[in-house]
Amino acid sequence: MPQRDLSVVGLFLGMVLSVAILLAAFIAALVISQRRRIALERSHARRLLAAQEEERSRVARELHDDALQRIALLRHEVDLLAELGPEAAHRVAGVSGELEDLSAVLRTAAHQLHPSVVEKAGLVRALGELAAEFGRTAGLDVRLALPAADLAVPVATGVALYRIAQEALRNVVKHAAADHADLSLEVESGTGALVLRVADRGCGFEAGGSRPEDGLGLVAMRQRAEALGGRLAVQTALGGGAVVTATVPPERAR
């Protein structure tokens, strides 16, 4: 091949190589930028969710330390009025009963606002108590499949999974027309990922088109899972029930 032709081929190959290098650099920069954007979004979501939990914790403390203490004092004063006579005692008993009911409502509200049991007793026990609570307040039979021993997960991870389970069970009560649900938590063999699953055999809904009335709940559950670097999947069909699965990567499960 003439020297001139070799020079042209070499120039062409050089141009192709330069373009390939530029293209590879552009793709690498795009991937890095995308990863940074995802990391920033997750960091922002984690900070936002942490702020929400802190505010809920503050309100729960106010309910416990102020409102409930005032009700306890009122009950004590009301009980003293029973000494005024039989008729007064009858009325006092009614008022005392109402105050007891109000105390129970406020305790439940405080617990729902900030599930301190996650921090004090761990995620497994907290999920067990959550199931019992739905049984008492909503008549929902929640069948559990939980690890025999508690899992040493970070508090933020535990609270997020607790909230996801709470919202999923709330959706079962509100929309599924089901009298029972299954709640499970397991460490995925092989990967070490933490998997939370809530399933029901209720009416379900159209896949890909979440119900407008609980769309925000699904968004909140998905945000909590993604803030942990995990994912949320919803499998459902009209008349076929629904399965909500939250998967948390191993690094956020320990």
HELIX and SHEET records of a PDB file:
HELIX    1   1 GLN A    3  GLU A   62  1                                  60    
HELIX    2   2 LEU A   63  ALA A   67  3                                   5    
HELIX    3   3 LEU A   68  LEU A   81  1                                  14    
HELIX    4   4 ALA A   82  LEU A   84  5                                   3    
HELIX    5   5 PRO A   86  LEU A  113  1                                  28    
HELIX    6   6 SER A  116  ALA A  121  1                                   6    
HELIX    7   7 LEU A  123  ALA A  138  1                                  16    
HELIX    8   8 VAL A  155  ASN A  171  1                                  17    
HELIX    9   9 VAL A  172  ALA A  176  3                                   5    
HELIX   10  10 PRO A  212  ASP A  214  5                                   3    
HELIX   11  11 GLY A  215  ALA A  227  1                                  13    
HELIX   12  12 PRO A  250  ALA A  253  1                                   4    
SHEET    1   A 5 ASP A 141  ALA A 145  0                                        
SHEET    2   A 5 HIS A 180  VAL A 187  1                                        
SHEET    3   A 5 LEU A 194  ASP A 200 -1                                        
SHEET    4   A 5 ALA A 242  VAL A 248 -1                                        
SHEET    5   A 5 ARG A 231  THR A 236 -1                                        
END                                                                             
